[in-house]
Amino acid sequence: QVQLVESGGGLVQPGGSLRLSCAASGFTFSWYAMSWYRQAPGKERELVATISAGRSTNYADSVKGRFTISRDNDKNTLYLQMNSLKPEDTAVYYCNCRLYSISYWGQGTEVTVSS
């Protein structure tokens, strides 16, 4: 079965860094684009970054220049390197893959940016 498991979240101070991971299984990881979304309390889930099967990337304006999405196809793992973190980055971060008409989500990993 398709499974996405996020990890790496935690509490960091403003200006700090964090690296999120998403371990994928149950499908041919290298064939599909992968994305990171986030959802802050009381807000809608928003797209943070996407990486294609060919490793081209796109970022939300709010994270451009600070976050880097990458993938290791040999390890079936998606990453999100987050630098220069701001309090407004506080959210639950979700890994996503769209397979045909179905979107698959991980359970999320919580990131809190606070002093």
Salt bridges, closest charged atoms under 4 A:
GLU46 OE2 - ARG38 NE 2.72
ASP61 OD1 - LYS64 NZ 3.30
ASP89 OD1 - ARG38 NH1 2.92
ASP89 OD2 - ARG66 NH1 2.72
